[in-house]
Amino acid sequence: MAIGQKLKQNAPGEIFSWISQVFGKEQAKIGIYGPPNAGKTTLANRIVRDWAGDVMGAASEVPHETRRARRKANIQMSQDGKGLTLDIVDTPGIATKIDFNDFVEEHEMEENDAKDRAKEATEGVVEAIRWLDDVDGIILVMDATTDPFNQVNVTILGNLEARRLPVVIAANKIDLPESSPATLKNAFPQHPVVPISAISGYNIDQLYETMVENFS
């Protein structure tokens, strides 16, 4: 029986039993990357809640809510005596330009608060890049309602490919009518693209299956 067929029949704990076998290691660090407001923390919360009954952190519509990397370590999955310790790293949004005026104009923040947010966001981008030296695989979250060929997406992918890290693209927000996951698939055919809704959990099992297939 194919791995994909087996996973679809099994409960979440059994899925990670298969991850344990495929990874062949006791611990795997998975970094969640992407531009601001793509849904990284929402997806991180979904994964952590599914497997550990916990949450990673607060999500917000204001860009750069996550300004420091957050790691949920030692998430234990086991089935039939086989297990995997999974570390999820939720990273700050990657941006090629951070301007405090955007926070003032678009989100009505006070100027001093906006400057602090912009400074912390810039530091967060640097931290996210540093984390690339300490992860085994990347879930790259992209907003399926936006143009995939933006500077941020291309910059992130170029960095990951230069490091030869395995990448799975999560085409998020497919619950929105303007989403076009097919556009993302056509834009980046060199990587697996999984359409999901992190907020509803739609197609999340397919994402787990794809992680198994590509992070081994």
Secondary structure, DSSP 8 states (H G I E B T S, - for coil): --HHHHHHHS-HHHHHHHHHHHH-SSEEEEEEE-STTSSHHHHHHHHHHHHHS-------SSTT---S-EEEEEEEEEETTEEEEEEEEE-----S---HHHHHHHH---HHHHHHHHHHHHHHHHHHHHHGGG-SEEEEEEETTS-TTSHHHHHHHHHHHHHT--EEEEEE-TTSTT--HHHHHHH-TTS-EEE-BTTTTBTHHHHHHHHHHH--
